[in-house]
Amino acid sequence: MTYSHFDPAAQDRVPWNFGAKGGPKRPFNQKQIWAIRFFFDREERIRDRALFDLAIDSKLRGCDLVELKIGDLVSGPDI
């Protein structure tokens, strides 16, 4: 929904994302990666740790990981 340029209340309205940086985010550094792995291990979140390791190793994004099925990763007894 847009605001009318005739509305005096909308004249001084600042956009909600004013000053925010746009574009891609910086990748994690090694220290951040190990901190996330340690957190998953401490909280015993095996599934999240496996997805995180898969994402880091394969350089996939989160939206790509969500679409994966077990059959895409497993071929017989091998992963």
N, CA, C and O of each residue as an XYZ file, in Angstrom:
316
protein
N       0.842     -1.167      0.000
C       0.000      0.000      0.000
C       0.893      1.238      0.000
O       1.852      1.324      0.767
N       0.575      2.171     -0.848
C       1.362      3.398     -0.930
C       0.633      4.530     -0.226
O      -0.562      4.451      0.057
N       1.380      5.574      0.045
C       0.818      6.745      0.704
C       0.631      7.855     -0.318
O       1.406      7.981     -1.267
N      -0.385      8.639     -0.115
C      -0.654      9.747     -1.014
C       0.364     10.860     -0.775
O       0.742     11.128      0.365
N       0.800     11.498     -1.844
C       1.729     12.613     -1.675
C       0.996     13.881     -1.232
O       1.625     14.905     -0.968
N      -0.334     13.809     -1.152
C      -1.114     14.937     -0.644
C      -1.338     14.848      0.868
O      -1.796     15.811      1.482
N      -1.019     13.700      1.470
C      -1.217     13.495      2.904
C      -0.087     14.191      3.675
O       1.076     13.824      3.504
N      -0.400     15.190      4.523
C       0.669     15.900      5.246
C       1.375     15.011      6.261
O       2.537     15.265      6.579
N       0.717     13.979      6.779
C       1.368     13.095      7.757
C       2.434     12.222      7.092
O       3.374     11.779      7.751
N       2.289     11.978      5.806
C       3.235     11.113      5.105
C       4.428     11.884      4.553
O       5.357     11.271      4.026
N       4.429     13.188      4.658
C       5.503     13.989      4.082
C       6.849     13.726      4.750
O       7.873     13.665      4.070
N       6.862     13.569      6.067
C       8.115     13.400      6.798
C       8.356     11.953      7.217
O       9.232     11.694      8.042
N       7.610     11.019      6.674
C       7.753      9.607      7.040
C       9.036      9.040      6.441
O       9.324      9.231      5.259
N       9.799      8.342      7.275
C      11.057      7.725      6.857
C      10.785      6.251      6.550
O      10.051      5.604      7.297
N      11.346      5.710      5.489
C      11.145      4.292      5.191
C      11.648      3.414      6.333
O      12.586      3.782      7.040
N      11.012      2.239      6.511
C      11.353      1.360      7.630
C      12.781      0.834      7.529
O      13.392      0.532      8.554
N      13.325      0.719      6.328
C      14.673      0.176      6.173
C      15.697      1.263      5.827
O      16.727      0.977      5.217
N      15.415      2.492      6.213
C      16.323      3.602      5.909
C      17.658      3.376      6.614
O      17.688      3.140      7.821
N      18.735      3.445      5.884
C      20.068      3.278      6.448
C      20.552      1.841      6.491
O      21.709      1.602      6.835
N      19.706      0.874      6.153
C      20.118     -0.523      6.171
C      20.967     -0.820      4.935
O      20.725     -0.292      3.849
N      21.955     -1.668      5.129
C      22.800     -2.058      4.012
C      22.075     -3.099      3.172
O      21.433     -4.003      3.707
N      22.178     -2.971      1.888
C      21.578     -3.935      0.983
C      22.635     -4.844      0.404
O      23.831     -4.618      0.589
N      22.199     -5.859     -0.288
C      23.133     -6.755     -0.948
C      23.434     -8.002     -0.139
O      22.851     -8.221      0.923
N      24.344     -8.814     -0.643
C      24.654    -10.079      0.026
C      25.404     -9.867      1.336
O      26.125     -8.885      1.515
N      25.212    -10.810      2.234
C      25.894    -10.745      3.523
C      27.274    -11.389      3.406
O      27.521    -12.194      2.508
N      28.161    -11.025      4.318
C      29.495    -11.609      4.323
C      29.417    -13.058      4.791
O      28.559    -13.398      5.606
N      30.298    -13.911      4.290
C      30.299    -15.302      4.742
C      30.828    -15.416      6.172
O      31.507    -14.519      6.671
N      30.504    -16.541      6.821
C      31.011    -16.788      8.162
C      32.523    -16.953      8.123
O      33.076    -17.432      7.133
N      33.191    -16.555      9.207
C      34.614    -16.869      9.314
C      34.748    -18.174     10.108
O      33.760    -18.687     10.633
N      35.973    -18.709     10.195
C      36.195    -20.006     10.847
C      35.727    -20.012     12.295
O      35.150    -20.999     12.752
N      35.962    -18.943     13.009
C      35.583    -18.878     14.420
C      34.063    -18.968     14.582
O      33.580    -19.641     15.493
N      33.318    -18.308     13.724
C      31.861    -18.360     13.786
C      31.340    -19.751     13.438
O      30.389    -20.228     14.058
N      31.949    -20.403     12.458
C      31.532    -21.745     12.063
C      31.721    -22.719     13.217
O      30.834    -23.523     13.504
N      32.863    -22.652     13.877
C      33.119    -23.567     14.992
C      32.229    -23.240     16.185
O      31.859    -24.145     16.934
N      31.881    -21.987     16.379
C      30.970    -21.627     17.469
C      29.574    -22.198     17.217
O      28.921    -22.674     18.146
N      29.118    -22.153     15.974
C      27.809    -22.714     15.638
C      27.828    -24.226     15.815
O      26.880    -24.797     16.354
N      28.900    -24.883     15.365
C      29.005    -26.337     15.535
C      29.027    -26.716     17.009
O      28.382    -27.684     17.411
N      29.756    -25.969     17.806
C      29.813    -26.242     19.236
C      28.436    -26.085     19.873
O      28.051    -26.895     20.715
N      27.690    -25.052     19.481
C      26.351    -24.838     20.010
C      25.438    -26.005     19.677
O      24.711    -26.489     20.545
N      25.466    -26.468     18.417
C      24.623    -27.594     18.019
C      24.996    -28.860     18.790
O      24.119    -29.626     19.192
N      26.292    -29.080     18.995
C      26.718    -30.253     19.748
C      26.283    -30.166     21.208
O      25.817    -31.152     21.779
N      26.433    -29.003     21.804
C      26.072    -28.820     23.208
C      24.577    -29.006     23.429
O      24.163    -29.587     24.432
N      23.766    -28.515     22.495
C      22.313    -28.632     22.600
C      21.780    -29.956     22.046
O      20.575    -30.206     22.071
N      22.693    -30.808     21.543
C      22.352    -32.119     20.980
C      21.347    -31.997     19.838
O      20.384    -32.760     19.757
N      21.584    -31.042     18.974
C      20.725    -30.823     17.804
C      21.404    -31.456     16.591
O      22.043    -30.777     15.787
N      21.247    -32.771     16.484
C      21.964    -33.555     15.481
C      21.514    -33.186     14.070
O      22.344    -33.032     13.174
N      20.202    -33.043     13.869
C      19.678    -32.705     12.544
C      20.204    -31.350     12.080
O      20.635    -31.204     10.936
N      20.168    -30.360     12.975
C      20.635    -29.028     12.607
C      22.130    -29.026     12.315
O      22.588    -28.328     11.409
N      22.889    -29.804     13.078
C      24.333    -29.895     12.846
C      24.604    -30.539     11.488
O      25.487    -30.095     10.753
N      23.853    -31.577     11.156
C      24.046    -32.243      9.867
C      23.701    -31.308      8.709
O      24.432    -31.255      7.720
N      22.592    -30.569      8.822
C      22.229    -29.618      7.767
C      23.251    -28.491      7.650
O      23.576    -28.048      6.548
N      23.753    -28.032      8.795
C      24.755    -26.966      8.774
C      26.038    -27.447      8.102
O      26.608    -26.739      7.272
N      26.494    -28.653      8.460
C      27.703    -29.192      7.845
C      27.518    -29.406      6.348
O      28.428    -29.152      5.558
N      26.335    -29.876      5.966
C      26.053    -30.057      4.539
C      26.075    -28.718      3.811
O      26.605    -28.618      2.704
N      25.506    -27.702      4.425
C      25.482    -26.378      3.793
C      26.888    -25.807      3.648
O      27.228    -25.240      2.609
N      27.701    -25.956      4.686
C      29.066    -25.426      4.631
C      29.899    -26.189      3.601
O      30.617    -25.582      2.808
N      29.802    -27.521      3.615
C      30.624    -28.333      2.726
C      30.216    -28.191      1.263
O      31.071    -28.210      0.378
N      28.915    -28.050      1.000
C      28.454    -28.003     -0.384
C      28.198    -26.580     -0.878
O      27.926    -26.375     -2.061
N      28.284    -25.597      0.021
C      28.046    -24.187     -0.307
C      26.626    -23.947     -0.818
O      26.399    -23.114     -1.696
N      25.665    -24.701     -0.246
C      24.258    -24.503     -0.592
C      23.635    -23.453      0.315
O      24.103    -23.231      1.431
N      22.586    -22.815     -0.163
C      21.831    -21.864      0.645
C      20.742    -22.588      1.403
O      20.457    -23.754      1.128
N      20.127    -21.903      2.361
C      19.074    -22.505      3.172
C      17.887    -22.941      2.346
O      17.311    -23.998      2.606
N      17.504    -22.144      1.347
C      16.349    -22.508      0.522
C      16.644    -23.745     -0.313
O      15.725    -24.490     -0.653
N      17.917    -23.979     -0.651
C      18.278    -25.183     -1.386
C      18.250    -26.408     -0.478
O      17.865    -27.495     -0.910
N      18.656    -26.234      0.775
C      18.669    -27.347      1.718
C      17.265    -27.827      2.058
O      17.042    -29.023      2.245
N      16.330    -26.905      2.137
C      14.963    -27.264      2.499
C      14.347    -28.180      1.446
O      13.528    -29.038      1.775
N      14.723    -28.012      0.217
C      14.157    -28.803     -0.872
C      14.761    -30.196     -0.984
O      14.227    -31.038     -1.707
N      15.874    -30.462     -0.277
C      16.518    -31.771     -0.360
C      15.666    -32.849      0.306
O      14.969    -32.603      1.290
N      15.747    -34.039     -0.257
C      15.085    -35.197      0.327
C      16.164    -36.207      0.702
O      17.289    -36.143      0.205
N      15.815    -37.128      1.573
C      16.781    -38.138      2.003
C      17.295    -38.939      0.806
O      18.474    -39.289      0.744
N      16.409    -39.223     -0.136
C      16.806    -39.971     -1.331
C      17.846    -39.252     -2.175
O      18.584    -39.891     -2.925
N      17.912    -37.932     -2.061
C      18.926    -37.176     -2.796
C      20.313    -37.362     -2.206
O      21.316    -37.196     -2.902
N      20.373    -37.704     -0.928
C      21.652    -37.788     -0.217
C      22.132    -39.218     -0.019
O      23.333    -39.450      0.114
N      21.214    -40.182      0.004
C      21.550    -41.558      0.328
C      21.425    -42.421     -0.924
O      20.429    -42.357     -1.644
N      22.440    -43.215     -1.163
C      22.412    -44.176     -2.260
C      22.817    -45.524     -1.675
O      24.005    -45.813     -1.529
N      21.833    -46.338     -1.344
C      22.111    -47.616     -0.678
C      22.599    -47.351      0.743
O      21.991    -46.558      1.461
N      23.679    -47.997      1.157
C      24.187    -47.769      2.513
C      25.096    -46.542      2.616
O      25.520    -46.191      3.717
N      25.404    -45.885      1.497
C      26.328    -44.752      1.485
C      25.577    -43.434      1.467
O      24.497    -43.314      0.890
N      26.182    -42.451      2.115
C      25.615    -41.094      2.121
C      26.437    -40.222      1.200
O      26.144    -39.037      1.047
